Every structure is written in structure tokens, then in C-alpha cells.
Amino acid sequence: MLKEELTTINEREHEGFQIDSLQSADWAMRKLQAIEEHNTEVQNAAKADMDQTIAWRDRKLTENQASREYFENLLKDYLYRERQHDKKFKIDTPHGKVTTRKTPAGLKYEDATVLKSLRDQGIKEFIRVKEEVNKKDLKKAGSIINGKFVLDDGQIVDGVAEKPAGESVKFDL
């Protein structure tokens, strides 16, 4: 039935169909419902396929990660064994290099714990606060006058413009 509904849609589109009665409007609504059902079927089929593909990808990447770690550890062991004889030894082959790089000492942060500790101690200078406009309260505190947003005390706020009322069409299927 869905296939039949979609076929008649294509036929009517080529005829230049026009809605001129409640009956033809109802027919068009049935067609919209058929399109929505078809979209849902397509999305569900694609999602099932994507879920299967994503599961396959994750499985393969996990397998590859284990192999990668194995070969990296073999190369690392070889590098450090050779470094015992030659402090500047590095592995350099046509297919890649393995070297070391010094990393400076630093600090390691557990953000949630640090933030809680700073708050508990009242230390605010090391806490960043994200600023954003409180649009609800700002709207209540002023109005548009001559195309500019003016607060009740007369201050002009740049960046606020009037958005004209409009109308949108909504389809409930």
C-alpha cells in the first residue's frame, strides 16, 4: 500500500495537481503520511545497517589496537635495549622511525576535584566563569525605540535588533 501511495504521488506531481477541496487536501495529507512512513522505514533500515557497520568497525579497531600495542612494545623494548649501548640510538627504517623525546615535568589535573577544592576554600581567582547574555531578563529590562534596544534607564544596548513577527506552516501527521 505504501508503494502504491508513493507511486500515485509521482504521477500527480507530473500532472500539476492542485488542492481545491477538503477531499483533495485530505488526499494530500494521506500522501504526506505515506512519505513520512517511507522516510521512517528508510531511516530504520539505514540505522540497522549503520549499527552493524559501526559494531564491525569497533571490533576491527579493537583487534588492531591490541596488535598495535604488541608491535609498539616490541619496538620500544628493542629501542631501550640498544640505548644501553648507545645513548643516541634510534630506529630508522624505510617504513618509519622510533625515537624518544624528553617531556618536561608538569602538573596533572583532575578538573572536577580541583574545581571543588578551589570552591570549598573560596579561591575564585583560578576559576574561569563563562559569560553569556541573560536574554530573558534583558528583554524585560528594555524595549526597541527607533530601531535601537534601550534599557529602562535610557542606556542603548548594541547588538539587539527587533525580530518581526512571522508565520510558519506546521504539518501534524
C-alpha positions in Angstrom: 0.0 0.0 0.0 2.8 2.4 0.9 4.5 1.7 -2.5 1.2 2.4 -4.2 0.7 5.7 -2.4 4.2 6.8 -3.3 3.6 5.8 -7.0 0.5 8.0 -7.2 2.4 10.9 -5.7 4.9 10.8 -8.6 2.1 10.6 -11.1 0.2 13.6 -9.6 3.4 15.7 -9.4 3.8 15.4 -13.2 0.1 16.3 -13.8 0.4 19.6 -11.9 -2.1 18.7 -9.2 -3.8 21.4 -7.3 -5.7 21.2 -4.0 -9.1 22.7 -4.3 -11.3 20.9 -1.7 -11.2 19.3 1.7 -11.2 15.9 0.0 -8.1 16.7 -2.1 -6.5 18.2 1.0 -7.2 15.0 2.9 -5.7 13.0 0.0 -2.5 15.2 0.1 -2.3 14.6 3.9 -2.5 10.8 3.3 0.3 11.2 0.8 2.4 13.2 3.4 1.8 10.4 5.9 2.9 7.8 3.4 6.1 9.8 2.7 6.7 10.1 6.5 6.2 6.3 6.9 8.6 5.7 4.0 11.2 8.0 5.5 10.9 6.2 8.8 11.4 2.8 7.0 14.5 4.2 5.2 15.9 5.6 8.4 15.3 2.4 10.3 16.9 0.3 7.6 19.9 2.7 7.4 20.3 2.7 11.2 20.3 -1.0 11.4 22.9 -1.2 8.7 24.9 1.6 10.3 24.7 -0.1 13.7 26.1 -3.3 12.2 28.8 -1.4 10.3 29.8 0.6 13.5 30.0 -2.6 15.5 32.2 -4.2 12.8 34.4 -1.1 12.7 34.8 -1.0 16.5 35.6 -4.7 16.7 38.3 -4.4 14.0 39.8 -1.3 15.6 39.9 -3.1 18.9 41.7 -6.0 17.3 44.1 -3.6 15.5 44.8 -1.8 18.8 45.9 -5.0 20.5 48.2 -5.8 17.6 49.5 -2.2 17.5 50.3 -2.2 21.2 52.1 -5.6 20.8 54.4 -4.3 18.0 54.9 -0.9 19.7 56.1 -2.7 22.9 58.4 -5.0 20.8 60.0 -1.9 19.2 60.1 0.0 22.5 61.9 -2.9 24.2 64.4 -3.1 21.3 65.0 0.7 21.4 65.7 0.7 25.2 68.0 -2.4 24.9 70.0 -0.7 22.2 70.1 2.6 24.2 72.0 0.8 27.0 74.9 0.5 24.5 74.3 3.8 22.5 72.6 6.7 24.3 71.6 8.2 20.9 70.3 5.1 19.3 67.1 5.4 17.3 65.2 3.1 15.0 65.0 4.5 11.4 63.7 2.2 8.7 62.0 3.0 5.3 58.7 2.3 7.0 59.0 4.6 9.9 61.1 5.8 12.9 61.1 5.2 16.6 62.7 7.8 18.8 62.3 9.3 22.2 61.5 12.8 23.3 62.0 14.3 26.7 58.9 15.6 28.3 59.1 18.3 30.9 57.7 17.8 34.4 54.4 19.5 34.9 51.1 19.2 36.7 48.4 16.7 36.1 44.9 17.9 36.9 41.7 16.1 37.9 39.5 19.1 36.9 36.4 18.2 39.0 38.4 17.6 42.1 40.5 20.8 41.7 37.4 22.9 41.0 35.6 21.5 44.1 38.7 22.2 46.2 39.1 25.8 45.0 35.4 26.5 45.5 35.4 24.9 49.0 38.3 27.2 50.0 36.8 30.3 48.5 39.6 30.7 46.0 37.9 32.2 42.9 40.8 33.8 41.1 41.7 30.4 39.4 38.2 29.6 38.3 37.0 30.8 34.9 33.4 31.7 34.5 31.7 31.6 31.1 29.8 34.8 30.4 26.7 34.8 28.4 23.7 37.2 27.9 20.7 36.6 30.1 18.3 37.2 27.2 15.1 36.7 29.3 16.0 39.4 31.9 17.5 41.7 29.3 14.2 41.6 27.2 12.2 42.6 30.4 14.6 45.4 31.2 14.2 47.4 27.9 12.4 47.9 24.6 13.0 48.8 21.0 12.8 52.6 20.3 13.6 53.9 16.8 15.2 50.6 15.9 17.6 50.5 18.9 17.2 48.5 22.1 17.0 50.9 25.0 17.1 49.9 28.7 14.6 51.4 31.0 17.2 53.8 32.4 18.0 55.1 28.8 21.1 53.2 28.0 21.4 51.9 24.5 22.5 48.2 24.1 24.2 47.5 20.8 23.7 44.1 19.1 20.0 43.8 19.8 17.5 44.2 17.0 13.8 43.7 16.6 12.7 40.5 15.0 9.5 40.9 13.2 6.6 38.5 13.9 6.1 35.9 11.2 4.1 32.9 10.4 5.2 29.4 9.8 3.3 26.4 8.4 3.1 23.3 10.6 2.1 19.9 9.4 0.8 17.4 12.0 0.7 14.0 10.5 
